[in-house]
Amino acid sequence: MSEKASESPFAAEEARLHALLEPTVTAHRLFLEGVSIKAAGAHRTLHVVVDLPEEESGGVGLDVIAEISRELSDLLDNGRAAGTFADDRPYDLEVSSPGVTRPLTRPRHWRRALGRVVKVNVIQGENLTGRLTDVTDDGVTIVPDRPAAKGVKPKQGDPVTLAFEKIRSGRVEVEFSHVDAVPETAFENFEPDADTEPETDTDAEEA
């Protein structure tokens, strides 16, 4: 599993900004996932992605995002005077955390996804979808779902271990909880609210 070199025309500037912003993000016990610059005419958007350490589950809270945004904004305003940006064009700062469907491109991403269902595109092999059960420095172990008839829950196959260099891409699959049908007996003792009048069709009554 290898990462492509950055093709951004702002690669050098993004690297400087990453070095500038990282200590502030780390002070909040977060990981600076990435810094990217998008340009539209004379305006730019600086997108900063922060994430929890790999040993923690869940996502970054909105209050934390707001606090980091304020601190990074102040830091950037001071940095502009010190030549952090290549020029003085206006910019917007956007701070966010990765979504659940982000690509799994680094070992730490896979560790954060441990226990989730993942879809893996394999180099020179059969693609897999299954439960991620183990992550090491060298690769991952997945218990794949075997195809089943429509409406039947897929059965699990034998665990498959893949080295990172054999993985072209991976991502977490969103799982939807199954909601069972409500039995008719659930409404046996139901009584409508006495304060609630039934709806009537006024036009029908007047006719």
Phi, psi and omega per residue, in radians:
M1 nan 1.912 -3.101
S2 -2.102 2.629 3.135
E3 -1.740 2.465 3.112
K4 -1.314 2.551 3.077
A5 -1.150 2.583 -3.095
S6 -1.116 2.321 3.108
E7 -1.851 0.166 -3.108
S8 -1.189 2.379 3.067
P9 -1.199 -0.186 3.141
F10 -1.862 0.397 -3.018
A11 -0.955 -0.806 -3.105
A12 -1.135 -0.726 3.138
E13 -1.183 -0.689 3.110
E14 -1.092 -0.664 3.119
A15 -1.134 -0.729 3.108
R16 -1.112 -0.738 -3.135
L17 -1.160 -0.665 3.107
H18 -1.025 -0.799 -3.138
A19 -1.142 -0.610 -3.137
L20 -1.242 -0.720 -3.012
L21 -1.510 -0.419 -3.006
E22 -1.014 -0.769 -3.136
P23 -1.036 -0.643 3.128
T24 -1.170 -0.729 3.118
V25 -1.157 -0.754 -3.136
T26 -1.101 -0.576 3.132
A27 -1.097 -0.378 3.084
H28 -1.630 0.225 -3.108
R29 1.032 0.688 3.095
L30 -2.115 2.934 -3.131
F31 -1.944 2.266 3.092
L32 -1.399 1.758 -3.046
E33 -1.254 -0.667 -3.126
G34 -3.081 2.764 3.075
V35 -2.308 2.208 3.140
S36 -2.418 2.639 -3.140
I37 -2.088 2.252 3.052
K38 -2.055 2.308 -3.102
A39 -1.958 2.441 3.055
A40 -2.401 1.685 -3.075
G41 1.188 -2.228 -3.135
A42 -1.535 -0.004 -3.071
H43 -1.898 2.605 3.126
R44 -2.267 2.649 3.024
T45 -2.089 2.167 3.081
L46 -1.727 1.974 -3.094
H47 -1.821 2.102 -3.124
V48 -2.012 2.222 -3.130
V49 -1.965 2.153 3.119
V50 -2.080 2.651 -3.079
D51 -2.499 2.800 3.057
L52 -1.265 2.744 3.014
P53 -1.022 2.701 -3.025
E54 -1.134 -0.371 -3.133
E55 -1.435 -0.096 -3.139
E56 -1.887 2.532 3.134
S57 -1.808 2.961 3.138
G58 1.583 -2.849 -3.120
G59 -2.188 3.013 3.129
V60 -1.364 2.252 -3.107
G61 -1.168 2.682 -3.131
L62 -1.122 -0.622 3.121
D63 -1.111 -0.689 3.121
V64 -1.178 -0.731 3.105
I65 -1.026 -0.771 -3.121
A66 -1.125 -0.733 -3.128
E67 -1.147 -0.770 3.117
I68 -1.126 -0.670 3.124
S69 -1.019 -0.763 3.140
R70 -1.126 -0.770 -3.113
E71 -1.158 -0.733 3.137
L72 -1.188 -0.622 3.115
S73 -1.093 -0.783 3.101
D74 -1.096 -0.719 -3.136
L75 -1.116 -0.714 -3.129
L76 -1.208 -0.667 3.113
D77 -1.076 -0.689 3.071
N78 -1.242 -0.625 -3.118
G79 -1.180 -0.550 3.137
R80 -1.048 -0.686 3.134
A81 -1.176 -0.441 -3.123
A82 -1.624 0.133 3.085
G83 1.468 0.410 3.117
T84 -1.104 -0.774 3.071
F85 -1.505 2.666 -3.127
A86 -1.254 -0.399 3.123
D87 -2.643 -3.072 -3.051
D88 -1.823 0.415 3.105
R89 -1.133 2.581 3.130
P90 -1.136 2.735 -3.134
Y91 -2.591 2.720 2.983
D92 -1.930 2.459 3.096
L93 -1.815 2.206 3.073
E94 -2.129 2.128 3.115
V95 -2.021 2.268 -3.115
S96 -2.589 3.014 3.017
S97 -1.975 2.733 -3.083
P98 -1.120 2.530 3.038
G99 -1.350 2.889 -3.086
V100 -1.144 -0.432 -3.083
T101 -1.686 0.301 3.127
R102 -1.100 2.647 3.086
P103 -1.112 2.514 3.093
L104 -1.631 1.705 -3.022
T105 -1.970 -0.183 -3.112
R106 -2.304 2.680 3.116
P107 -0.934 -0.640 -3.124
R108 -1.148 -0.524 3.076
H109 -1.140 -0.743 -3.135
W110 -1.152 -0.655 3.121
R111 -1.134 -0.656 3.105
R112 -1.169 -0.435 -3.105
A113 -1.622 0.094 -3.103
L114 -0.985 2.262 -3.114
G115 1.619 -0.179 -3.136
R116 -1.596 2.883 3.017
V117 -1.475 2.260 -3.094
V118 -2.206 2.687 3.041
K119 -1.983 2.197 -3.019
V120 -2.113 2.240 3.049
N121 -1.673 1.997 -2.998
V122 -1.708 2.419 3.082
I123 -1.351 2.124 3.140
Q124 0.913 0.891 3.115
G125 -2.925 3.095 -3.127
E126 -1.393 2.256 3.109
N127 -1.133 2.627 -3.044
L128 -2.221 2.572 2.933
T129 -2.315 2.171 -3.109
G130 -3.113 -3.021 -3.076
R131 -1.480 2.216 3.104
L132 -1.389 1.989 -3.019
T133 -1.896 -0.291 -3.123
D134 -2.749 2.533 3.090
V135 -2.389 2.215 3.087
T136 -2.088 -3.081 3.097
D137 -1.195 -0.338 -3.046
D138 -1.815 -0.408 -3.083
G139 3.140 -2.823 -3.050
V140 -2.335 2.796 3.025
T141 -2.109 2.279 -3.078
I142 -2.232 2.354 3.007
V143 -1.691 1.817 -3.009
P144 -1.311 2.690 3.009
D145 -1.522 2.250 3.074
R146 -1.546 2.455 -3.127
P147 -0.971 2.516 3.124
A148 -2.432 2.914 3.136
A149 -1.090 2.710 -3.125
K150 -1.026 2.300 3.139
G151 1.533 -0.090 -3.138
V152 -1.866 2.338 -3.130
K153 -1.102 2.250 -3.136
P154 -1.041 2.524 3.084
K155 -1.584 2.648 -3.135
Q156 -1.505 2.449 3.102
G157 -1.663 -2.923 3.122
D158 -1.321 2.546 3.135
P159 -0.997 2.482 3.123
V160 -2.148 2.219 3.102
T161 -1.803 2.234 -3.115
L162 -2.141 2.288 3.020
A163 -1.297 2.601 -3.115
F164 -1.005 -0.598 -3.116
E165 -1.225 -0.207 3.097
K166 -1.650 -0.036 -3.094
I167 -1.773 2.098 3.096
R168 -1.390 -0.757 3.133
S169 -2.819 2.800 3.098
G170 -2.684 2.685 3.082
R171 -2.737 2.744 3.119
V172 -1.402 2.394 3.063
E173 -1.617 2.317 3.123
V174 -1.276 2.229 3.135
E175 -1.777 2.346 3.112
F176 -1.878 2.270 3.119
S177 -1.180 2.451 3.127
H178 -1.467 2.204 3.129
V179 -1.840 2.043 -3.137
D180 -1.251 2.672 3.104
A181 -1.130 2.508 3.140
V182 -1.359 2.164 -3.113
P183 -1.181 2.629 -3.123
E184 -1.076 -0.532 -3.111
T185 -1.126 -0.270 -3.136
A186 -1.173 -0.343 -3.093
F187 -1.839 0.160 -3.065
E188 -1.107 -0.675 -3.094
N189 -1.790 0.299 -3.109
F190 -1.314 2.303 3.060
E191 -2.229 2.269 -3.126
P192 -1.134 2.651 3.118
D193 -1.101 2.264 -3.098
A194 -1.132 -0.440 -3.124
D195 -1.461 -0.094 -3.091
T196 -1.779 2.083 3.133
E197 -1.508 2.460 3.132
P198 -1.160 2.573 3.119
E199 -1.261 2.471 3.109
T200 -2.234 2.708 3.104
D201 -1.616 1.739 -3.069
T202 -1.007 -0.759 -3.118
D203 -1.054 -0.691 -3.101
A204 -1.182 -0.679 -3.130
E205 -1.159 -0.715 -3.132
E206 -1.173 -0.515 3.131
A207 -1.203 nan nan
